[in-house]
């Protein structure tokens, strides 16, 4: 089993194109063709984590936070990042980062938080725009079903909880085959009219290559006529934060105690508790204060995230309860997502959770 097989799996679930513009996900150190001995899962990469990988014989570390984040001009061991890089390279240990691309997917970091809090009917809090494209193509009527099935299998035609979605109109297409052509129908040099179906469907741009490959390989024509249009529609499967509901209206302070217990949090920072009971919960792992307004607009009773600044708490204005549960604390279960992916798809190597406490923040 090679490292590139794992990276291919991770990027099929959370394509690198889903990461934020400032991020640096993917394979950061190592040879993608190297054989995997064992994998170590962590939130952050530190020297202690690299030492742990060495001690258990793991030659691949999968981390949530990228080790190499800011541009590097030199690697001399001047700080923990440089020392970790040097130690990893010296010991043939690859490092892979799965960060904001896993933050933004359904089934990712925020889905895991919702799962731990037992929230129901969860959805993306702030879906992205500009991620969807429309595909329009023309195909002989008798072949329309075959081609539709091919592109649907490739992932096109999904809208919310519906799949195989398309719009179809029948009409006539005309063409004249020139010298050197090998027309599926019609004759060289003669104008031909063919009963065709115009098919319209949508797909996320991350799978454009697969969809076009399916179209071109299943279509009978030598030259396939198709158009691709960018769309501004919200893509509800991708975006930041999530929102869901509790099974029933719950006492606010009882819920906050549960939050502390489940996430092993010693203390919570929060805005005024102006509601005795709550039901609708919004979450964002890591630094999510940029979503406060979206959480208010979604009528959430409470918004749980990390790294909330002093002045952000003023934004609550008794419209919502803002809770800072900690950056590390809200992302700590991300390792479970990675573990489940690996165990479900591979069984030829050992997968370990890091036992190092790498949270740099301590509490008295």
C-alpha positions in Angstrom: 0.0 0.0 0.0 1.5 3.3 -1.1 1.0 6.8 0.4 -0.6 8.1 -2.7 -3.4 5.6 -2.3 -4.3 7.2 1.0 -4.0 10.7 -0.3 -6.2 9.8 -3.3 -8.9 8.5 -0.9 -8.8 11.6 1.4 -8.9 14.0 -1.6 -11.9 12.1 -3.1 -13.8 12.7 0.1 -12.5 16.3 0.7 -10.9 17.6 -2.5 -8.0 20.0 -2.0 -10.0 22.6 -4.0 -12.3 22.8 -1.0 -9.6 24.3 1.3 -9.6 28.0 2.1 -7.3 30.2 0.0 -4.9 30.7 2.9 -4.5 27.0 3.7 -1.9 24.4 2.7 -3.5 21.0 2.7 -2.2 17.8 1.1 1.1 15.9 1.2 3.7 18.3 2.7 6.6 15.9 3.3 7.4 12.6 1.8 7.4 10.4 -1.3 3.9 9.5 -2.5 5.2 6.2 -3.9 6.6 5.1 -0.5 5.1 1.9 1.0 3.1 2.5 4.2 4.3 0.7 7.3 1.9 2.4 9.8 0.0 5.6 10.2 -0.2 8.0 13.1 -3.1 10.4 13.5 -2.8 13.8 15.2 -4.3 17.3 15.3 -0.9 19.0 15.1 2.6 17.9 14.2 5.3 18.6 16.8 8.7 17.1 17.5 7.1 14.9 20.1 4.6 13.6 17.6 7.4 12.8 15.1 9.3 11.0 17.9 6.1 9.1 18.6 5.9 8.0 15.0 9.5 6.9 15.0 8.9 4.8 18.2 5.9 2.9 16.8 7.3 2.5 13.3 4.8 4.8 11.5 6.1 6.4 8.4 3.0 8.5 7.7 1.6 11.2 9.9 -1.9 12.5 9.1 -2.6 15.8 10.8 -5.5 18.2 10.8 -3.4 21.3 11.0 -0.6 21.7 8.4 2.9 21.7 9.7 4.1 23.9 6.9 1.6 26.8 6.8 3.6 30.0 6.2 6.2 30.1 3.4 9.7 28.8 4.5 12.8 30.6 3.3 15.2 28.3 5.2 15.1 25.1 7.3 17.8 25.4 10.0 16.0 24.0 13.0 15.3 27.5 14.5 11.8 26.6 15.6 9.6 23.6 16.2 8.3 23.6 12.6 11.8 23.4 11.1 13.0 20.9 13.7 9.9 18.7 13.0 10.6 18.9 9.2 14.2 17.9 9.6 13.4 15.0 11.9 10.6 13.7 9.7 12.8 13.8 6.5 15.8 12.2 8.3 13.6 9.3 9.4 11.6 8.9 6.1 8.3 10.0 7.7 5.7 11.5 5.4 3.4 14.2 6.7 -0.1 14.9 5.2 -2.5 17.7 6.3 -6.3 17.6 6.0 -7.4 20.9 7.3 -10.1 23.3 6.0 -11.1 20.9 3.2 -12.3 18.6 5.9 -13.8 21.6 7.8 -16.0 22.3 4.8 -17.6 19.0 4.0 -20.7 17.2 5.3 -19.3 14.4 7.3 -16.2 16.4 8.3 -15.1 18.3 11.4 -18.4 20.1 12.1 -20.4 17.0 11.5 -18.4 15.2 14.1 -19.1 18.0 16.6 -22.8 17.6 15.9 -22.5 13.9 16.3 -20.9 14.3 19.7 -23.6 16.7 20.8 -26.3 14.4 19.5 -27.8 17.0 17.2 -30.5 16.1 14.7 -31.3 17.3 11.1 -27.9 19.0 10.7 -27.0 21.1 7.7 -24.2 23.4 6.6 -24.5 26.8 8.3 -22.8 28.8 5.6 -22.9 27.0 2.2 -20.5 28.1 -0.5 -21.4 29.8 -3.8 -19.6 29.3 -7.1 -18.9 25.6 -6.5 -21.6 24.3 -8.9 -21.6 24.2 -12.7 -24.2 23.3 -15.2 -23.5 20.8 -18.0 -25.5 20.9 -21.2 -25.0 18.3 -23.9 -26.7 16.9 -27.0 -27.0 13.2 -27.7 -29.0 11.0 -30.1 -32.4 10.2 -28.5 -31.8 6.5 -28.3 -28.5 7.0 -26.4 -29.6 9.7 -23.9 -30.3 7.2 -21.1 -26.9 5.5 -21.4 -25.0 8.8 -21.3 -27.2 10.2 -18.4 -26.4 7.0 -16.4 -22.7 7.4 -17.0 -22.5 11.0 -15.8 -24.8 10.3 -12.9 -22.4 7.5 -11.8 -19.6 10.0 -12.0 -21.4 12.3 -9.5 -23.4 14.7 -11.7 -27.1 15.4 -11.1 -27.2 15.6 -7.3 -29.3 18.3 -5.7 -29.7 18.1 -1.9 -31.1 14.7 -1.1 -32.0 14.0 -4.7 -29.8 12.4 -7.4 -30.0 11.6 -11.1 -31.5 15.1 -11.6 -31.7 16.4 -15.2 -33.8 18.3 -17.6 -34.4 17.0 -21.1 -35.7 18.5 -24.4 -36.0 16.7 -27.7 -35.2 18.5 -31.0 -33.0 18.2 -34.1 -29.3 18.7 -34.4 -27.6 19.3 -37.7 -24.0 18.8 -38.9 -21.9 18.0 -41.9 -18.9 15.6 -41.6 -15.8 16.8 -43.3 -12.9 14.9 -44.9 -11.1 12.7 -42.3 -14.2 12.5 -40.1 -15.7 9.1 -39.0 -19.3 10.1 -38.3 -21.4 7.9 -36.1 -24.4 8.8 -38.4 -24.7 10.7 -41.6 -22.3 10.8 -44.6 -19.1 12.7 -45.4 -19.9 16.0 -47.2 -23.7 15.8 -46.6 -25.8 17.9 -44.3 -27.3 15.5 -41.7 -30.2 16.1 -39.3 -30.5 13.9 -36.2 -33.2 13.6 -33.5 -31.3 14.5 -30.3 -32.0 15.1 -26.7 -30.6 18.2 -25.0 -29.7 17.2 -21.4 -29.1 19.7 -18.6 -27.7 18.8 -15.2 -25.4 20.1 -12.5 -22.2 19.0 -10.8 -19.6 20.4 -8.3 -16.6 21.7 -10.0 -14.3 19.4 -8.1 -15.5 16.4 -10.1 -15.5 18.1 -13.5 -12.8 15.9 -14.9 -14.7 12.7 -14.0 -18.0 13.9 -15.3 -16.5 15.0 -18.7 -14.6 11.7 -18.9 -17.9 9.8 -18.4 -19.6 12.0 -21.0 -17.0 11.6 -23.7 -16.6 7.8 -23.2 -20.3 7.0 -23.2 -21.3 9.3 -26.0 -21.6 7.8 -29.5 -20.4 10.9 -31.4 -16.8 11.4 -32.5 -17.2 15.1 -31.6 -19.4 15.7 -28.6 -21.2 19.1 -28.4 -21.5 20.3 -24.8 -21.4 23.5 -22.7 -20.4 24.2 -19.2 -21.7 27.2 -17.3 -20.6 28.5 -13.9 -23.5 28.9 -11.3 -23.9 31.2 -8.3 -26.3 28.8 -6.6 -25.5 27.8 -3.0 -24.0 24.3 -2.7 -25.5 23.0 0.5 -23.1 20.1 0.9 -20.0 22.3 1.2 -19.4 25.3 3.5 -18.4 26.3 7.0 -20.1 25.5 10.2 -23.2 23.4 10.8 -26.5 23.8 12.5 -28.8 21.3 14.0 -31.4 20.7 16.8 -31.4 18.8 20.1 -33.9 16.0 20.6 -35.9 18.3 22.8 -35.7 21.8 24.4 -32.9 21.6 27.0 -31.9 23.7 30.0 -29.0 25.9 28.8 -26.8 25.3 31.8 -27.4 21.6 31.7 -26.3 21.6 28.0 -23.2 23.6 28.7 -22.2 21.1 31.4 -22.7 18.3 28.9 -20.5 20.2 26.4 -17.7 20.4 29.0 -18.0 16.7 29.9 -18.1 15.4 26.3 -15.3 17.6 25.1 -13.2 17.4 28.3 -13.2 21.2 28.7 -12.1 22.7 32.0 -13.8 26.1 31.4 -16.0 27.8 28.9 -16.1 31.5 27.9 -19.6 32.6 26.9 -21.8 35.6 26.4 -24.8 36.3 28.6 -27.1 33.4 29.1 -30.3 35.1 28.3 -32.3 32.0 27.5 -33.2 29.4 30.1 -33.6 26.7 27.5 -32.2 26.1 24.1 -32.9 23.8 21.1 -31.1 25.0 17.9 -27.3 24.7 18.0 -24.8 26.1 15.6 -21.1 25.0 15.6 -17.8 25.6 13.9 -14.7 23.8 14.9 -11.5 25.9 15.4 -11.8 29.7 14.8 -15.4 30.4 13.8 -16.3 33.8 15.1 -16.7 34.9 11.4 -19.9 32.9 11.4 -21.6 34.7 14.3 -23.9 36.7 12.1 -24.8 33.6 10.0 -25.7 31.8 13.2 -27.9 34.7 14.4 -29.6 34.8 10.9 -30.3 31.0 11.2 -32.0 31.6 14.5 -29.6 29.5 16.4 -30.0 29.7 20.2 -26.3 29.1 20.8 -23.1 29.1 18.7 -20.2 27.0 19.8 -16.7 27.6 18.4 -13.2 28.6 19.4 -10.8 31.6 19.4 -13.6 34.2 20.1 -12.1 37.6 20.6 -13.3 40.0 23.4 -15.3 42.3 21.1 -17.0 39.4 19.3 -19.0 38.6 22.4 -20.7 42.0 22.1 -22.2 40.8 18.8 -24.4 38.4 20.8 -26.7 41.3 21.8 -29.1 38.8 23.5 -29.9 37.3 20.2 -27.7 34.3 20.6 -25.4 32.7 23.2 -21.8 32.7 22.0 -19.6 29.9 23.5 -15.8 29.7 23.1 -15.1 26.1 23.8 -11.5 26.2 22.6 -9.8 25.7 19.2 -8.2 22.4 20.1 -11.2 21.1 22.0 -13.6 21.6 19.2 -11.3 19.9 16.7 -10.0 17.1 18.8 -12.3 14.4 17.4 -11.1 15.1 13.8 -8.7 12.1 14.3 -11.8 9.8 14.5 -12.9 11.0 11.0 -9.5 10.0 9.6 -9.5 6.7 11.5 -12.9 5.7 10.2 -11.9 6.5 6.6 -8.7 4.4 6.8 -10.2 1.4 8.6 -13.2 1.3 6.2 -11.0 1.3 3.1 -7.7 -0.3 4.0 -6.6 -3.2 6.2 -2.9 -3.7 5.3 -1.3 -1.4 7.9 -1.8 -0.3 11.5 -3.5 3.0 12.4 -2.6 4.7 15.7 -4.0 7.7 17.5 -1.3 10.0 18.8 -1.1 9.9 22.6 0.8 13.2 22.9 -1.0 16.2 24.4 -0.2 18.8 21.8 -2.7 21.4 23.0 -0.5 24.5 23.6 -3.1 26.1 25.8 -3.2 25.2 29.5 -5.7 26.1 32.2 -5.4 26.6 36.0 
